[in-house]
Amino acid sequence: MATRKLSPLLAIFFCATLVVLARPLSSLENAAKAFPVQFVDITRPAGIRFQHNNGAFGQKYLPETMGAGCAFLDYNNDSWQDILLVNGMDWPGHKRRTSYPALYRNNKNGTFTDVTREAGLAVEIYGMGTAIGDCDNDGWVDIFISALGPDRLFKNLGNGKFVDVTQKAGLSNPDYGASAAWLDYDRDGDLDLVVTNYVQWSVETDIRCSLDGVNKSYCTPESYKGVSSRLYQNQGKGTFADVTQKAGLLDPTGKALGVAVFDSNNDGWPDLLVANDTQPNRLYMNNKNGTFAERGVQAGIAFSEDGTVRGAMGVDAADYDGSGFASLLIANFSNEMLNLYHNEGKGLFVDEAPTSTVGQASLLTLAFGCFFFDLDLDGRMDIFVANGHVENDINKVQKRVTYPQPPHLFHNRGNKQFAEITQQVGASLKIARVARGAAYGDIDNDGDLDVLVTTNGGPAILWRNDGGNVNQYLKIKPIGTRSNRDGIGAQVRLKLPSGTLWQQVKSGSSYCSQSELPLTFGLGRTTAAPSLEVVWPSGAVDRISNVSANQFLTIQEGTNRAEAWSAAKTK
């Protein structure tokens, strides 16, 4: 098995780690004090009984290490977030059990009911990722699942059931699918789809690798050829056309695992960050004419600071410092740390992780799912990262690296400063797991954001956020008319006395996962927003004045007004 080389910069970070470890005991004790927000594991009380099946039976096939993702979605339009968990399956000739993806309906009382069979989703798929969006603008979100082999598109019939329309839609990507996202790249009012593909792999072409020279180990992606990700244009009649080459996205060298849709230069057109594992990351800038231009090297996100490729997994984009531009978070392999790319606003990104807690704390962990979210509703974007190695024997050759790993939770203190608070937010978050997908959503409609994580070959974990809503908030759900109905790509701006907060409605991000579509804004102690503005993909702008805090609001394109869509809990 090929080993991944350490960066020449690592000595600096090991020294920084030693400095941290040398802090006085009183400082360490202070760091371990409880944080006002606690994340409580409610998986079993909530009725989540999911077990991921990677199909492993001793042959150590590459896909066994990678799955799978999860999503929050409101599939039945009752204004409560439901849960989707992607699953794998047994390998042909080694059948032990039947396994399906799982759809859990929110019972609105802190519990969920498994409705997979009645929803028509009891289908065996070696699944990887998922993307949620209303691709036919009928008012009901549909489910896309990427897989090893043909992907699947399940149309929401609006009666609690889904039907497989993959073949009819023309979306049967035959490759090794990973993360995916819905977007309206041509701004024509319906949702297109980008699907990342990993490597060229099959049981027949599996390669033998070894950590110790004797026993078979999981190969790294360097052992396999790459394959291009795919862009599918919505034709508006329930069908899609593969426009990958026409749009300038064809990349046969790609080994992509993550994708983030964001507006890099604030021109109103969606751009794409594609995270590659052991290949340069790609930044595709939208040319506004149906094509993209690749600018990863020029932007500074293609390679590490010493010019090497990294093992990139999950990604996300958000404005974490109030600059007005979306910056980037990229989850990497162990010994490579996270990337926290600050958007300088001139087509250039600068990695601030190496000089921050984010980089130092993540040096030895292998990160998959990751996202920005405001865990305590103070108005600043915090960071969650799901960790877990891919090789269960890694500790034999790298003594400081483990197979199961605890997550990272970084609290944004302002002025580009983060503090890791994983040890301060509840006992369950400290537990080491082999985590993969990660998403956030407000499962109990109390205003703060809860967290869902999947583990490879293990259970899903649902953490309830207790105490996050001590601050004020606004939850916004845009509904497009000229734009796509989900409002994906719409930018919502809140003008407060302290400055402007903004977010963009998005599908995808993290790793093979999707968080809830409605946007949650933390207002801190501010009780009202003097101005709220929605800039739609169509170019239309809605403006609303004097919006009180602690509301769940829908804003329909072209109305210049907001309406309550769910009763927020009284504080």
Disulfide bonds with the S-S distance in Angstrom:
Cys209-Cys219 1.95
